Amino acid sequence: MFKKIFHTALQGFFWILPILLIVFIANWLFEKAAILTHILFSRTNANTEEYLLLWVMIGVIIIVLALSIIGSIATTRLASAFDLFIKKVPFYSTIKDIVDIFNSSKKGKNEVLVVAIKGFTQSGYNIGLMYSTKESIIKNHYTVTLSMSPIPNGGFMFEAHQDDILVIEGAKFNDNLNYLLSMGTKSMTEILNQDSNNNLVSFTQWKQKHASI
């Protein structure tokens, strides 16, 4: 009897845990937004404490607009020139490369690709990532990283031939992260909301397709 109650309670705990985490994160973000709002309007006579939610929303809108302007500038030559200058700062390039991994908006040669290769098995496939589409020191080979579940930042690197790398089109870095953290409870078809496909394009075909874009 006690074992059944404990099992049911445990199921309830794991069911409500994601909801609690979302509430916790939302509350944390609201607190940080409130602090930013206070900083933004601290030099004005506005009483941000009286209508806190309204002022926080205004603050968030201002921040989003500012980031949108910065995002527009980021694609210009001015941003490229500034980037070349700031690259001289120690560790900047390394930090930027790490941050860019999480940037799903990047396209073409800068895009992080989710791929399938024969890594540990000859009859099956492993799903991994291509953080760079630059050619390896071995001609016609490219570096593919196979992460370990549930430790996404650990894993193994392979130099795979371009024809042996299958690109999972439509999949992003975050999809692969979701796949790893699920520890096998979710398939990539569920995460991408796609049907199984035996006609994945090779990296060679992907390069040819994106060369004209």
C-alpha positions in Angstrom: 0.0 0.0 0.0 2.7 2.4 1.0 4.8 1.5 -2.0 1.8 2.3 -4.3 1.2 5.7 -2.6 5.0 6.5 -2.9 5.0 5.6 -6.6 1.9 7.7 -7.3 3.4 10.6 -5.3 6.6 10.3 -7.3 4.7 10.4 -10.6 3.0 13.6 -9.4 6.3 15.1 -8.4 7.8 14.5 -11.9 4.7 15.7 -13.6 4.6 19.0 -11.7 8.4 19.5 -11.7 8.6 21.1 -15.2 5.8 23.4 -14.3 7.5 24.5 -11.1 10.8 25.1 -13.0 9.0 27.2 -15.6 7.4 29.3 -12.8 10.7 29.7 -11.1 12.5 30.8 -14.3 9.6 33.2 -15.1 9.7 34.7 -11.6 13.5 35.0 -11.9 13.2 36.8 -15.2 10.6 39.1 -13.9 12.8 40.1 -11.0 15.7 40.8 -13.3 13.4 42.8 -15.6 12.2 44.8 -12.6 15.9 45.6 -11.7 16.6 46.7 -15.3 13.4 48.8 -15.4 14.5 50.6 -12.2 17.9 51.3 -13.7 16.3 52.6 -16.9 14.0 55.0 -15.2 16.0 55.8 -12.1 16.9 59.3 -13.4 13.3 60.2 -14.2 10.5 61.2 -11.8 8.5 58.1 -12.7 7.2 56.1 -9.8 8.0 52.6 -11.0 6.9 51.0 -7.8 3.3 52.1 -8.1 2.6 50.3 -11.4 5.5 47.8 -11.4 4.1 45.4 -14.0 3.3 48.2 -16.4 6.8 49.7 -16.1 8.5 46.3 -16.4 6.6 45.8 -19.7 7.7 49.2 -20.9 11.2 48.4 -19.9 11.2 45.0 -21.7 9.8 46.7 -24.9 12.6 49.3 -24.8 15.2 46.6 -24.4 13.7 44.5 -27.2 13.7 47.5 -29.5 17.3 48.3 -28.6 18.3 44.7 -29.3 16.5 44.8 -32.6 18.4 47.9 -33.7 21.7 46.3 -32.6 20.6 43.1 -34.5 20.1 45.2 -37.7 23.5 46.9 -37.3 25.1 43.5 -36.7 24.7 42.6 -40.4 26.3 45.8 -41.7 29.9 46.5 -42.7 30.3 48.8 -39.7 29.6 45.8 -37.4 32.1 43.7 -39.3 34.8 46.4 -39.0 34.1 46.7 -35.3 34.3 42.9 -35.0 37.7 42.8 -36.6 38.9 45.4 -34.1 37.5 43.8 -31.0 38.9 40.4 -31.9 42.2 41.6 -30.6 40.7 41.5 -27.1 41.9 38.3 -25.4 39.4 35.4 -25.3 36.8 37.4 -27.3 37.0 35.1 -30.3 36.6 32.0 -28.2 33.6 33.4 -26.3 32.0 34.6 -29.5 32.4 31.2 -31.1 30.8 29.5 -28.1 27.9 32.0 -28.1 27.4 31.5 -31.8 26.7 27.8 -31.3 23.4 28.7 -29.6 22.5 31.2 -32.4 19.9 29.3 -34.5 19.4 32.3 -36.8 22.8 31.7 -38.5 22.6 30.4 -42.0 24.9 29.0 -44.7 28.5 28.4 -43.8 28.1 29.7 -40.2 25.1 27.4 -39.5 25.5 24.6 -36.9 24.3 21.5 -38.6 22.6 18.4 -37.0 24.0 15.4 -38.8 24.1 11.6 -38.8 27.2 9.5 -39.2 28.4 6.0 -38.6 30.4 6.8 -35.5 30.5 3.9 -33.0 28.6 1.3 -35.1 28.9 0.1 -38.7 25.3 -0.9 -39.1 23.6 2.1 -37.3 24.0 5.8 -37.1 24.9 8.4 -34.4 23.4 11.9 -34.4 25.9 14.6 -33.9 26.7 18.2 -34.7 28.9 20.1 -37.2 30.0 23.3 -35.5 32.0 24.3 -38.5 31.6 23.6 -42.2 35.3 24.3 -42.9 37.3 21.4 -44.4 39.4 19.3 -42.1 43.2 18.9 -42.5 42.2 15.6 -44.2 40.9 16.5 -47.7 37.2 16.2 -48.2 36.7 15.4 -44.5 34.9 17.5 -41.9 34.7 17.5 -38.1 31.6 16.0 -36.5 31.1 16.1 -32.8 29.1 13.3 -31.1 27.9 14.5 -27.7 27.3 12.2 -24.7 23.9 11.9 -23.1 23.1 13.5 -20.7 26.3 15.6 -20.8 26.0 17.7 -24.0 29.4 19.4 -23.5 31.3 16.1 -23.5 31.8 13.7 -26.3 33.9 12.6 -29.2 35.1 14.2 -32.5 35.3 12.4 -35.8 36.9 13.5 -39.1 34.2 12.1 -41.5 34.2 12.1 -45.3 31.7 14.6 -46.7 29.7 11.8 -48.5 29.3 9.9 -45.2 27.8 12.9 -43.4 24.0 13.0 -43.6 22.4 16.4 -42.9 19.1 16.4 -40.9 17.6 19.5 -42.5 15.4 21.6 -40.3 17.1 20.5 -37.1 18.8 23.1 -35.0 21.3 23.0 -32.1 18.5 23.2 -29.6 16.8 20.2 -31.1 19.9 18.1 -30.7 20.2 19.4 -27.1 16.6 18.4 -26.4 17.4 15.0 -28.0 20.4 14.4 -25.7 18.7 15.6 -22.5 15.7 13.3 -23.2 18.1 10.3 -22.8 16.3 8.3 -25.4 12.7 9.0 -24.2 12.2 11.2 -27.3 13.1 10.4 -30.9 14.3 13.1 -33.3 11.1 12.6 -35.3 9.1 13.7 -32.2 11.3 16.7 -31.5 11.2 17.9 -35.1 7.6 16.8 -35.6 8.6 15.1 -38.9 8.2 11.6 -40.3 11.1 9.2 -40.6 13.2 9.7 -43.7 15.6 7.5 -45.6 16.5 10.2 -48.1 18.6 12.5 -46.0 21.0 14.7 -48.1 24.7 14.2 -47.8 26.9 17.1 -46.7 28.2 17.3 -50.3 24.7 17.8 -51.6 24.0 20.3 -48.8 27.1 22.3 -49.8 26.0 22.4 -53.5 22.5 23.5 -52.5 23.8 26.4 -50.3 26.6 27.5 -52.6 24.1 29.4 -54.7 22.4 31.0 -51.8 
